[in-house]
């Protein structure tokens, strides 16, 4: 633009003064653009370049007209003033914009940090509430054990004596069998209560997750085969994790049995492993109906169950055992369907 306007000046005769007046104003366009695009340095350099190119035209072609000569030198002064002023204002606006962007980024970072801390506080509060419920349940279980277990033993012994008194084909023998079975079921519920009352070992042991998981899969293979459920596990080697092998055997057993009971015949269960420097993550996923969204927050609560024959203590016990061994457990519905339990173990 500068070259074009300068060429018009030098190629147009001075008799066309009105045209030269227009050409002089055209110089403001590149000067202002230089200041806006390249700030103070750009505005000053463009104005200086225009002055250097335009000054010889004023000196040699308008020198014989003193009045116009002075006016055009004044125009050169205005060029430099406009260039510096435009560049200064553009640069100040640019600095303020950068400060505003930095402030927005800092606020976004602070908001994300506050949100993370708030989520952590809510999670800790939820864990504390659950711990309070489990503590109360443990105290209740310890008292109930002594009051219920002895009478249960007496009832079962009496029922067995009565069962032996009747021949198998007698109709009363069936009632005695029902009595023995119901006593056993009640005793199983009582044993689940006692899991909360028994103190956990304070020492931190190590165990091999893959080895324990393979043992559990052997135990549950028959039940899976009966329902034609496929359990997919790569049987890959995993590093040692912090925890008690017997307790995590119960954890794995509860998770797999929970999936088998929730699946229809012909379902599928996937067990996936991920390892990083500090953690071992095991994913237990099935392709069943999943868990209602309203029940996800209650799934680890004691006595909460969606099955008619369930006690609601299996996943509650699992949750407590995992936490007692420095682990974490979460549950969610997979986008492709089915429930997914995420078990996070601490590497030994």
Secondary structure, DSSP 8 states (H G I E B T S, - for coil): -HHHHHHHHHHS-TT-HHHHHHHHHHHHHHHHHHHHHHHHHHHHHHHHHHHHHHHHHHHHHSTT-HHHHHHHHHHHHHHHHHHHHHHHHHHHHHHHHHHHHHHHHHHHHHHHHHHHHHHHHHHHHHHHHHHHHHHHHHHHHHHHHHHHHHHHHHHHHHHHHHHHHS-TTSHHHHHHHHHHHHHHHHHHHHHHHHHHHS----S--EEEHHHHHHHHHHHHHHHHHHTT-EEEE------EEES-HHHHHHHHHHHHHHHHHHS-TT-EEEEEEEE-SSEEEEEEEE-S----GGGGGGTTSTT--SSTT--S-HHHHHHHHHHHTT-EEEEEE-TTSSEEEEEEEEB-
